[in-house]
């Protein structure tokens, strides 16, 4: 035994092969925390001091290799400022450099997930052997960061700048065949043979049969690009990556700049450039927000994991109501392993539902995310039927019929009578009270809301709505099933609109007030898209459906008349009366046609201005910050109300609901994280500027108290 620690060990095998094994105690995965880094330094010193070591093989004692750095530990470093962060980064990188500079060849056996710091550990080795089941990558840009343990220095020198920048800027996870193709790994092996192949390669290198010194020299020297090649490569990369990332996500462009600046430098010089680049993005507001989302996502996942322990197994599901939503739910269930019955009263609807599932599957095959065999298996797991009796064996049934309480009530009562006493019944309602829908059910404890978002296969959020009589087991089972379908379930308590629609409609109300006061809807759209929304409010209303929005607005007004009841006729109602329903019939705020790819293309329609001129003031220019404030303040205050009223359990879950459900700008972290970044005192002062607009702009008493104390929603 050369070294024994709590994160890794080093044993001397036959033939002078040292096996350095990562196996973090009391954790299900390996990750780089301070303890692991310290022990890597100690183990490296022990290997270097032993004359018996002829080569080193790096392995993992877990199902994964190393999933990356422990971001929760390193956040405290970010808070210490640039100077301390640069000092720590330099010290941490010295550990990796020391391992890379060992006087013997090194081989890494990548057995599973190998990301971020894990990939950077693999890159310091001379050779990499990868399991066919493993995945590798540098996903730091997803946290608003760039690789900080030598990734931007070593990966371009191993696979070339073009390939490296593509990997780094996309933050992708790459399978074995893709990694081998670009030279990120030197060999691929079946999982059961991986360690043996790595040891054999180490022995060959130790015997001088492999030119490991040349491999190492490639990583420690400059990039092999002349000036013209370098100019072309980085100009192209900047244009492409800059266009994709946009101004709100600086990390991908910082990676390009770092690789370009360091291209003609040695490894040690390049690492200093990387340290500066890492600090630039690590101390940005975007990184703070994106790391917050990552940590919030972990909170949501932990809740789902805990629920799975208390959940009943779901072996058979059913959805009532076909069409696009029903077909989407059926696809999601079937494609993740749970057979599902899709019931409707019309053959045409069933055909539409099956076409929707097939369309999603065919698109997946086109982009390489599925095979014809997988498509056939998924389609075979969906049973379309007109017969109610077909749902009686289901463990869980999702009602997804028209958003009308009387229709839903009739369907739910009829369905409950067919089901086993232990079966769970859910409603995919977006606004209707769960307690209202439960009033005629005999087993309200087995009933809850399960609100999917359209399109189901793309939108990650599922709101699981607890009624006043819903049992804990019912909630746990629905959460576990949603999680098994690859969704991020968030449990919310019952109220009009639940969480997502309850906070979205004050945003739409702010939009209506702006138009009433003379704002141009196209100008508002452009500004809110620049703020970070995937689409502006007018465009979003067209996508949601003007009729759907009018219906939901009435529900919200009835539920919260003090602040959501309009005292004026707005543009949305005018468009609804004119039967301009949005994308579904080709005309809403915008007019729609099909582009060359068959996708909706929006155009400004002069008829819209003519229609709404009776309910809006003459067009005038607004200050940009005023538009942002008037749009965002109502949404943020309503999110706070949901937290204060315990509609949602934590700030983390509230923010994830907004990011996953309505596309709240991720680089702002969610409504409450954004509120913290603005500062409660500043926010309350902004609200007071608009108090004449009504109660939607009035902060809660608790917000004012927190503002006075300098408190935050995130510690």
C-alpha positions in Angstrom: 0.0 0.0 0.0 1.6 3.2 -1.2 -1.2 5.5 0.1 -4.4 5.1 2.1 -6.9 7.9 2.4 -10.6 8.6 2.7 -11.0 9.6 -0.9 -8.4 7.5 -2.7 -5.9 4.7 -2.2 -2.8 3.6 -4.1 -1.7 0.0 -4.2 1.3 -1.5 -6.0 0.3 -4.3 -8.3 2.4 -6.9 -10.0 5.0 -5.6 -12.5 5.4 -2.3 -10.7 2.0 -0.9 -11.7 0.5 1.4 -9.1 -3.3 1.5 -9.0 -4.5 4.9 -7.9 -8.2 4.4 -7.1 -10.8 7.1 -6.4 -13.4 5.9 -3.9 -14.8 8.7 -1.8 -16.1 7.2 1.5 -19.7 7.7 2.6 -20.7 9.0 -0.9 -22.4 7.3 -3.8 -20.2 9.1 -6.3 -16.6 10.4 -6.6 -16.1 14.1 -6.7 -13.3 16.6 -6.2 -13.7 18.2 -2.8 -10.8 19.7 -0.8 -10.2 16.4 0.9 -9.8 14.6 -2.4 -7.5 17.3 -3.8 -5.3 17.1 -0.6 -5.1 13.3 -0.9 -4.3 13.5 -4.6 -1.3 15.6 -3.7 -0.2 13.1 -1.0 -0.7 10.1 -3.2 1.2 11.7 -6.1 4.1 12.4 -3.7 4.1 8.8 -2.5 4.2 7.5 -6.1 7.0 9.8 -7.1 9.0 8.7 -4.0 8.7 5.0 -4.8 11.4 3.5 -7.1 9.2 0.4 -7.4 6.6 2.2 -9.5 7.0 1.7 -13.3 3.6 3.0 -14.3 0.3 4.3 -12.8 -3.3 3.2 -13.6 -6.1 5.5 -12.4 -9.4 3.7 -11.6 -12.6 4.2 -9.7 -14.1 2.1 -7.0 -17.6 3.3 -7.8 -20.0 2.9 -10.8 -18.9 6.4 -12.0 -15.4 7.7 -12.5 -15.6 11.2 -11.1 -18.7 13.4 -11.6 -16.8 16.7 -11.2 -16.0 19.2 -8.5 -18.1 19.6 -5.3 -19.6 23.0 -6.2 -21.1 23.5 -2.8 -17.6 23.4 -1.2 -16.1 25.8 -3.7 -18.8 28.5 -3.5 -17.2 29.8 -0.4 -14.0 30.4 -2.4 -15.9 32.5 -5.0 -17.1 34.7 -2.1 -13.6 35.5 -1.1 -12.9 37.6 -4.1 -10.6 37.4 -7.2 -7.2 37.4 -5.5 -8.0 34.5 -3.2 -9.7 32.6 -6.1 -6.7 33.0 -8.3 -4.4 31.8 -5.5 -6.5 28.7 -4.9 -6.9 27.9 -8.6 -3.1 28.1 -9.0 -2.5 25.8 -6.0 -5.2 23.3 -7.1 -3.7 23.1 -10.7 -0.3 22.5 -9.3 -1.6 19.2 -7.9 -2.7 18.1 -11.4 0.5 19.3 -13.0 2.5 17.3 -10.4 0.6 14.2 -11.3 1.0 14.8 -15.0 4.8 15.3 -14.5 5.4 12.0 -12.8 8.5 10.3 -14.2 6.4 7.2 -15.2 3.6 6.7 -17.8 0.0 7.1 -16.6 -3.2 5.5 -17.9 -6.8 6.4 -16.9 -9.6 3.8 -16.9 -12.8 5.7 -17.3 -15.6 3.3 -16.1 -18.6 5.6 -15.9 -19.6 9.3 -15.8 -16.5 11.4 -16.1 -17.3 15.1 -16.2 -15.7 18.4 -15.3 -12.9 17.8 -12.8 -13.1 14.1 -13.6 -12.4 14.7 -17.2 -9.6 17.0 -16.3 -8.1 14.3 -14.1 -8.3 11.9 -17.1 -6.6 14.5 -19.3 -3.5 14.8 -17.1 -2.9 11.0 -17.8 -0.9 10.0 -20.8 -3.5 7.5 -22.0 -7.2 7.1 -21.5 -9.2 3.9 -21.9 -13.0 4.3 -21.8 -15.8 1.9 -21.0 -18.4 1.5 -23.7 -20.9 2.5 -20.9 -19.1 5.7 -19.9 -19.6 9.3 -20.8 -17.0 12.2 -20.8 -17.3 15.9 -21.0 -16.6 19.4 -19.6 -20.0 20.8 -18.8 -18.8 23.8 -16.7 -20.5 26.4 -19.1 -23.9 25.1 -17.8 -22.9 26.6 -14.5 -21.7 29.8 -16.1 -18.1 28.7 -15.6 -15.2 27.4 -17.8 -13.0 24.4 -16.9 -10.7 25.4 -14.0 -8.5 22.3 -13.6 -6.7 22.6 -16.9 -9.5 21.6 -19.2 -9.1 24.6 -21.6 -5.4 24.0 -21.7 -5.2 20.2 -22.2 -8.3 19.3 -24.2 -7.3 21.5 -27.3 -3.8 20.0 -27.2 -5.3 16.5 -27.2 -8.1 16.8 -29.7 -7.5 20.1 -31.5 -9.0 23.5 -30.8 -12.0 23.1 -33.1 -13.2 19.9 -31.4 -12.3 21.1 -27.9 -14.2 24.4 -28.3 -17.2 22.5 -29.5 -17.1 20.2 -26.5 -16.5 23.0 -24.0 -18.9 25.6 -25.4 -21.7 23.0 -25.7 -21.0 21.5 -22.3 -21.9 18.2 -23.8 -21.6 14.6 -22.5 -20.0 12.4 -25.0 -20.2 8.7 -25.5 -17.3 6.3 -26.0 -17.5 6.2 -29.8 -17.5 10.0 -30.2 -14.7 10.4 -27.7 -12.6 7.8 -29.6 -13.3 9.4 -32.9 -11.8 12.8 -32.0 -9.0 11.2 -30.0 -10.2 12.2 -26.5 -9.5 8.6 -25.5 -7.0 6.1 -26.9 -9.1 2.9 -26.6 -12.6 1.7 -25.8 -13.3 -1.5 -23.9 -16.2 -3.5 -22.5 -16.8 -2.6 -18.8 -15.7 -6.0 -17.5 -12.4 -5.8 -19.5 -11.6 -2.1 -18.8 -9.3 -2.4 -15.9 -7.3 -5.3 -17.5 -6.9 -3.3 -20.8 -5.7 -0.2 -18.8 -3.2 -2.3 -16.9 -1.9 -4.0 -20.1 -1.5 -0.6 -21.7 0.4 0.7 -18.6 2.8 -2.3 -18.8 3.4 -1.7 -22.5 4.2 2.0 -21.9 6.5 1.0 -19.0 8.3 -1.4 -21.3 8.9 1.3 -23.8 6.5 -0.1 -26.4 4.4 3.0 -26.4 5.7 6.5 -26.9 4.2 8.1 -23.8 6.7 10.9 -23.6 5.6 12.1 -27.0 2.0 12.0 -25.9 2.9 14.1 -22.8 4.9 16.6 -24.8 1.8 17.3 -27.0 0.0 18.4 -23.9 2.8 20.5 -22.4 3.7 22.4 -25.6 1.8 25.0 -27.6 -1.1 24.1 -30.0 0.0 22.9 -33.4 -1.5 25.8 -35.4 0.3 28.3 -37.5 -0.8 31.9 -37.4 -3.2 31.7 -40.4 -4.8 28.4 -39.1 -5.1 30.0 -35.7 -6.8 33.2 -37.1 -9.3 31.1 -39.2 -10.0 28.7 -36.4 -10.7 31.2 -33.7 -12.6 33.7 -35.9 -15.0 30.9 -37.0 -15.4 29.7 -33.4 -16.1 33.2 -32.1 -18.8 33.8 -34.7 -20.5 30.5 -34.2 -20.2 30.2 -30.4 -20.9 33.9 -29.9 -24.1 33.6 -31.9 -25.3 30.6 -30.1 -24.4 31.7 -26.6 -25.6 35.4 -26.9 -24.6 38.2 -24.5 -26.3 36.7 -21.4 -24.1 33.7 -21.2 -20.4 34.8 -21.3 -18.7 31.5 -20.3 -18.6 29.9 -23.8 -17.0 33.0 -25.3 -14.6 33.3 -22.3 -13.5 29.7 -23.1 -12.8 30.7 -26.7 -10.8 33.7 -25.7 -8.7 31.6 -23.2 -7.9 28.9 -25.7 -7.0 31.5 -28.3 -4.8 33.6 -26.0 -3.0 30.5 -24.8 -2.6 28.8 -28.1 1.0 29.6 -28.7 2.0 29.1 -25.0 3.4 26.2 -23.0 1.2 24.4 -20.6 2.3 26.3 -17.6 1.8 29.7 -19.3 -1.6 28.6 -20.6 -2.8 27.5 -17.2 -2.2 31.1 -15.9 -4.4 32.4 -18.7 -7.0 29.8 -17.8 -6.9 30.8 -14.1 -7.7 34.4 -15.1 -10.5 33.3 -17.4 -12.0 31.1 -14.7 -12.0 34.0 -12.3 -13.7 36.3 -14.8 -16.7 34.0 -15.1 -16.8 32.5 -11.6 -17.3 35.9 -10.1 -20.1 36.9 -12.6 -23.8 37.2 -11.7 -24.6 34.7 -14.4 -22.4 32.0 -12.7 -24.0 32.8 -9.4 -27.5 32.3 -10.9 -26.7 29.2 -12.9 -25.0 27.5 -9.9 -28.1 28.4 -7.9 -30.3 26.6 -10.5 -28.0 23.6 -10.4 -28.3 23.4 -6.6 -32.0 24.0 -6.7 -32.3 21.2 -9.2 -30.5 19.0 -6.6 -33.1 20.0 -4.0 -36.0 18.9 -6.4 -34.2 15.6 -7.2 -33.7 14.9 -3.5 -37.5 15.4 -2.9 -38.3 13.0 -5.7 -35.8 10.5 -4.4 -37.3 10.6 -1.0 -40.8 10.2 -2.4 -39.7 7.1 -4.3 -39.2 5.3 -1.0 -42.8 5.9 0.0 -44.4 5.4 -3.4 -46.4 2.5 -4.7 -45.2 0.9 -7.9 -46.7 2.1 -11.1 -46.7 -0.7 -13.6 -49.7 0.4 -15.8 -50.9 3.9 -16.5 -53.7 5.5 -18.4 -54.5 8.9 -19.9 -58.0 10.2 -20.5 -58.2 12.5 -23.5 -56.0 12.0 -26.5 -54.9 14.8 -28.9 -51.6 16.6 -28.6 -51.5 16.7 -24.7 -52.7 13.1 -24.2 -50.4 11.9 -26.9 -47.5 13.7 -25.3 -48.2 12.1 -21.9 -48.7 8.7 -23.5 -45.3 9.1 -25.3 -43.5 10.2 -22.1 -44.8 7.3 -20.1 -44.3 4.6 -22.8 -40.8 5.8 -23.8 -39.6 5.6 -20.1 -40.9 2.1 -19.5 -44.5 2.4 -18.2 -47.1 1.0 -20.6 -50.1 3.3 -20.9 -53.7 3.2 -22.2 -54.9 6.3 -24.1 -58.7 6.6 -23.9 -60.9 9.0 -25.8 -64.4 9.2 -27.1 -63.4 9.9 -30.7 -61.3 7.8 -33.1 -60.0 11.1 -34.7 -58.6 12.2 -31.3 -56.9 8.8 -30.8 -55.4 9.0 -34.2 -54.1 12.5 -33.4 -52.6 11.3 -30.1 -50.8 8.4 -31.8 -49.6 10.7 -34.6 -48.2 13.1 -31.9 -46.3 10.2 -30.2 -45.0 8.9 -33.6 -43.9 12.5 -34.6 -41.9 12.9 -31.4 -40.3 9.5 -32.0 -39.5 10.1 -35.6 -37.9 13.4 -34.7 -35.7 11.6 -32.2 -34.6 9.1 -34.8 -33.7 12.0 -37.2 -31.4 13.6 -34.6 -29.9 10.3 -33.5 -31.7 10.1 -30.1 -33.6 6.9 -30.9 -33.8 3.9 -33.2 -36.6 2.3 -35.2 -36.5 -0.6 -32.7 -37.0 1.8 -29.8 -39.8 3.5 -31.6 -41.6 0.3 -32.3 -41.3 -0.7 -28.6 -42.7 2.7 -27.4 -45.6 2.6 -29.8 -46.4 -0.9 -28.8 -46.6 0.3 -25.2 -49.4 2.7 -26.0 -52.9 1.2 -26.2 -55.4 3.6 -27.9 -59.0 2.8 -27.0 -62.6 4.0 -27.0 -63.5 1.6 -24.3 -63.6 2.9 -20.7 -63.1 -0.6 -19.3 -59.5 -0.6 -20.7 -58.4 1.7 -17.9 -59.6 -0.4 -15.0 -56.3 -2.2 -14.5 -54.3 1.1 -14.3 -52.3 1.9 -11.2 -52.5 5.6 -12.1 -54.8 7.5 -14.4 -54.3 11.1 -15.7 -57.4 13.0 -16.8 -56.5 15.4 -19.7 -59.8 16.4 -21.1 -61.0 19.9 -21.9 -60.3 22.6 -19.2 -63.9 22.7 -18.1 -64.9 21.8 -14.4 -68.2 20.2 -15.4 -66.7 18.0 -18.1 -63.7 17.1 -15.8 -66.1 16.3 -12.9 -68.1 13.9 -15.0 -65.1 12.1 -16.4 -63.4 11.8 -13.0 -66.5 10.4 -11.3 -67.1 7.9 -14.1 -63.5 6.8 -14.1 -63.2 6.5 -10.3 -66.0 4.0 -10.3 -64.0 1.7 -12.7 -60.7 1.7 -10.8 -59.4 -0.4 -8.0 -59.6 1.2 -4.5 -55.9 1.7 -4.4 -55.5 3.2 -7.9 -54.6 6.9 -8.1 -56.6 9.4 -10.2 -55.0 12.7 -11.3 -56.2 15.7 -13.2 -54.0 17.5 -15.7 -55.8 20.8 -15.0 -53.8 24.0 -15.3 -56.0 26.3 -13.2 -59.1 24.5 -11.8 -59.2 23.9 -8.0 -58.2 20.3 -7.1 -60.7 20.5 -4.1 -63.5 21.5 -6.5 -62.7 18.6 -8.7 -62.5 16.2 -5.7 -65.9 17.2 -4.2 -67.8 14.4 -5.9 -65.2 11.7 -5.6 -65.5 8.8 -3.1 -61.7 8.5 -2.6 -60.4 12.1 -2.6 -57.3 10.8 -0.7 -56.3 9.0 -4.0 -56.7 12.2 -6.1 -54.4 15.0 -6.9 -53.4 17.4 -9.7 -50.7 16.4 -12.2 -50.1 19.4 -14.4 -47.9 18.7 -17.5 -46.7 21.5 -19.7 -46.9 21.6 -23.4 -45.1 20.2 -25.3 -44.9 17.4 -22.8 -41.7 15.8 -24.2 -39.7 19.1 -24.0 -41.0 20.8 -20.9 -39.3 19.4 -17.8 -41.7 20.6 -15.1 -44.7 18.7 -13.7 -46.7 20.4 -11.0 -48.1 17.9 -8.5 -51.0 19.6 -6.7 -52.0 18.5 -3.3 -55.7 18.8 -2.4 -56.9 19.2 1.1 -57.7 15.5 1.3 -54.9 14.1 -0.8 -52.8 11.4 1.1 -49.0 11.5 1.4 -48.8 8.2 -0.4 -50.7 9.5 -3.4 -48.3 12.5 -3.6 -45.3 10.3 -3.2 -46.4 7.9 -5.9 -47.2 10.7 -8.4 -43.9 12.4 -7.7 -42.0 9.2 -8.2 -43.8 8.4 -11.4 -43.2 11.9 -12.8 -39.5 11.5 -11.9 -39.4 8.1 -13.6 -40.7 9.8 -16.7 -37.7 12.0 -16.7 -39.6 15.0 -15.4 -38.8 17.4 -12.5 -41.9 17.3 -10.2 -42.6 20.1 -7.8 -45.3 19.6 -5.1 -47.5 22.6 -4.6 -50.6 23.2 -2.5 -54.0 23.9 -4.1 -55.0 27.4 -5.1 -56.2 29.1 -8.3 -53.5 28.6 -11.0 -51.4 26.7 -8.5 -47.8 28.0 -8.8 -46.9 28.6 -12.4 -50.1 30.1 -13.8 -50.7 32.0 -10.6 -47.4 33.9 -11.1 -47.6 34.1 -14.9 -50.9 35.9 -15.1 -49.8 38.9 -13.1 -47.0 39.2 -15.7 -49.6 39.2 -18.4 -51.7 41.7 -16.4 -48.6 44.0 -16.4 -48.4 43.6 -20.1 -52.0 44.6 -20.6 -51.5 47.7 -18.5 -48.5 48.7 -20.6 -50.5 48.3 -23.8 -53.4 50.3 -22.3 -51.0 53.1 -21.5 -49.6 53.2 -25.1 -46.7 50.7 -25.2 -46.2 48.9 -28.5 -46.5 45.1 -28.0 -43.6 44.4 -30.5 -41.3 46.8 -28.5 -42.3 45.0 -25.2 -41.6 41.6 -26.8 -38.2 42.7 -28.0 -37.2 44.1 -24.7 -38.3 41.2 -22.6 -36.5 38.8 -25.0 -33.4 40.9 -24.5 -34.1 40.6 -20.7 -33.7 36.9 -21.2 -37.2 35.4 -21.8 -37.4 32.8 -24.7 -40.2 34.9 -26.1 -41.9 38.1 -25.3 -45.4 38.3 -23.7 -47.4 38.9 -26.9 -45.7 36.0 -28.7 -46.1 33.8 -25.6 -49.8 34.6 -25.4 -50.1 33.5 -29.1 -48.3 30.3 -28.3 -50.4 29.6 -25.2 -53.6 30.4 -27.1 -55.6 33.7 -26.7 -58.7 31.7 -25.7 -56.8 29.7 -23.1 -55.3 32.9 -21.7 -58.8 34.5 -21.4 -60.2 31.5 -19.7 -57.3 31.3 -17.2 -57.4 35.0 -16.6 -61.1 34.7 -15.6 -60.2 31.9 -13.1 -57.4 34.0 -11.6 -59.6 37.1 -11.4 -62.3 35.0 -9.5 -59.7 33.6 -7.2 -57.8 36.8 -6.5 -60.2 39.6 -7.2 -58.3 42.2 -5.1 -55.4 42.3 -7.6 -56.2 40.2 -10.7 -59.6 41.4 -11.6 -59.3 43.8 -14.5 -61.3 47.0 -14.3 -60.9 47.6 -18.0 -61.2 45.7 -21.3 -57.8 44.8 -22.6 -56.2 43.9 -25.9 -56.3 40.2 -25.2 -60.1 40.1 -24.8 -60.4 42.2 -28.0 -58.4 39.7 -29.9 -60.4 36.8 -28.4 -63.7 38.4 -29.5 -62.2 38.8 -33.0 -61.5 35.1 -33.0 -57.7 35.7 -33.2 -56.6 32.8 -31.0 -52.9 32.8 -31.7 -50.9 30.2 -33.4 -53.7 27.6 -33.3 -55.7 29.5 -36.0 -52.9 31.6 -37.5 -53.7 35.0 -36.1 -53.3 36.5 -32.6 -51.1 39.5 -31.8 -49.1 38.4 -34.8 -50.0 36.7 -38.0 -48.5 33.3 -38.7 -47.4 31.4 -41.8 -45.2 28.4 -42.3 -41.5 28.7 -43.0 -39.5 26.4 -45.2 -39.2 23.8 -42.4 -43.0 23.9 -41.7 -42.6 25.8 -38.5 -44.8 28.8 -37.5 -43.3 32.1 -38.7 -44.6 35.3 -37.1 -45.1 38.6 -38.8 -46.4 41.9 -37.5 -50.0 42.3 -38.6 -51.3 45.9 -39.1 -54.8 44.5 -38.4 -53.9 44.0 -34.7 -53.2 47.7 -34.2 -56.5 48.5 -35.9 -58.4 46.1 -33.7 -56.9 47.1 -30.3 -56.9 50.9 -30.9 -60.1 51.3 -29.0 -58.7 50.0 -25.7 -55.1 51.4 -25.8 -53.7 54.9 -25.6 -51.8 56.5 -28.4 -48.5 54.8 -28.9 -45.6 56.3 -27.0 -42.0 55.5 -26.0 -41.3 54.0 -22.6 -38.1 54.0 -20.6 -36.7 50.4 -20.9 -36.3 49.9 -17.2 -39.9 51.0 -16.7 -41.1 48.3 -19.1 -39.0 45.7 -17.3 -40.2 46.8 -13.9 -43.9 46.9 -14.9 -43.6 43.5 -16.4 -41.5 41.8 -13.7 -42.8 43.3 -10.4 -46.2 41.6 -10.4 -44.7 38.2 -11.2 -42.0 38.5 -8.5 -44.5 39.7 -5.8 -46.9 36.9 -6.6 -44.0 34.4 -6.3 -43.3 35.7 -2.9 -46.9 35.4 -1.9 -46.9 31.7 -3.0 -43.9 31.2 -0.8 -45.4 33.1 2.2 -48.7 31.2 1.8 -46.9 27.9 1.6 -48.3 27.1 -1.8 -44.7 26.1 -2.6 -42.3 24.8 0.1 -39.0 26.5 -0.6 -37.5 29.3 -2.6 -35.6 26.7 -4.5 -38.7 24.9 -5.7 -40.5 28.2 -6.5 -37.6 29.3 -8.7 -37.3 25.9 -10.4 -41.0 26.0 -11.2 -40.5 29.3 -13.0 -37.4 28.2 -14.8 -38.7 24.8 -15.9 -42.3 25.8 -16.4 -42.3 29.2 -18.2 -38.7 29.7 -19.2 -37.7 32.3 -16.6 -34.2 33.4 -17.8 -31.9 30.8 -16.3 -29.0 33.3 -16.1 -31.1 35.3 -13.6 -31.7 32.2 -11.4 -35.5 32.5 -10.9 -37.7 35.2 -9.5 -36.5 35.0 -5.9 -32.8 34.7 -6.9 -33.3 37.7 -9.2 -35.0 39.5 -6.3 -31.9 38.9 -4.1 -29.6 40.1 -6.8 -31.6 43.4 -7.2 -31.8 43.7 -3.4 -35.1 43.8 -1.5 -34.8 47.4 -0.5 -34.2 48.5 -4.1 -37.1 46.3 -5.3 -39.5 47.7 -2.7 -38.5 51.3 -3.7 -39.2 50.4 -7.4 -42.6 48.9 -6.4 -43.6 52.1 -4.6 -42.9 54.1 -7.9 -45.8 52.1 -9.5 -48.3 51.9 -6.6 -50.8 53.8 -8.7 -51.1 50.7 -10.9 -52.8 48.7 -8.2 -52.3 45.9 -5.7 -50.3 43.7 -8.0 -47.5 46.2 -7.5 -47.8 46.3 -3.7 -45.1 44.4 -1.8 -46.2 42.2 1.1 -45.7 43.3 4.7 -43.1 40.6 5.1 -41.2 41.8 2.1 -41.0 45.3 3.6 -39.8 43.8 6.9 -37.1 41.8 5.1 -36.1 44.8 3.1 -35.6 46.9 6.3 -33.3 44.1 7.7 -31.3 43.6 4.5 -32.6 39.9 4.4 -32.5 37.6 1.4 -34.4 34.5 0.2 -31.2 32.6 -0.3 -28.6 32.5 2.5 
